[in-house]
Amino acid sequence: MATSLIRVAIVDDHPVVRDGTAALLAAQDGLEVVGTAGSIDAAAALIATTPVDVLLLDIRLGTDSGLRLLARNDQPKPAIVVLTAYDYPQYAEAALRLGAAGFVLKTAPLDELLDAIRRAAAGGLAFGVRPRPVAANLSARELEVVRLVVEGRSNDEIGVALGIGSKTVETHLRRLFERFGAVSRTELATRALREGWLDIPAVD
């Protein structure tokens, strides 16, 4: 009895990576590449019109974040495996929290990617990077504060922008410093940029 092919689609904003991955997977037994996309909108259109079992999704899509597709609830989605160059546990945690079936680094061996695709298609999970809740647990308000700190805003300016008092801003910053072991606004902003906090959707 013939085994059904796993229908795979690839979302990556770099054509060479996207097409190369498609060619590599198309040569594997049991897989069928049914489409590719270079943006979130194109990916949404693809899965709306094409049956897909597993979607390979990059995190960085130009100036956009692939995690935004995971966060969308306006249409049914296939099993999604994040395929990224960013070895950040907070990305893996955010992907898991948003419903991803897997998280694989682009530097991983082909066998690891194939295993993740097959596990995801079977309803399982495959995370090559161990999820760790760090910045992914920022609330929407905390994320707004961090974003404005990164922009170099003063406490008074942050308060005006968010409609809160400067004392409340100080309280948010003190708690953020304590949680992440930061000793200054500069250190907090540097860590946020280095670890991609602003790419991760906030918790409700």
CORRA-V49213 format. One record per helix or strand of 3 or more residues. SS is the DSSP state (H for helix, E for strand). FROM is the first residue (numbers start at 0). TO is the last residue. If there is no record, write none. Layout:
ss: (SS	SS)
from: (FROM	FROM)
to: (TO	TO)
This chain:
ss: (E	H	E	H	E	H	E	H	E	H	H	H	H	H	H	H)
from: (5	14	30	39	53	66	78	88	101	109	134	139	154	165	184	196)
to: (10	25	36	48	56	70	83	96	104	120	136	149	161	179	194	198)
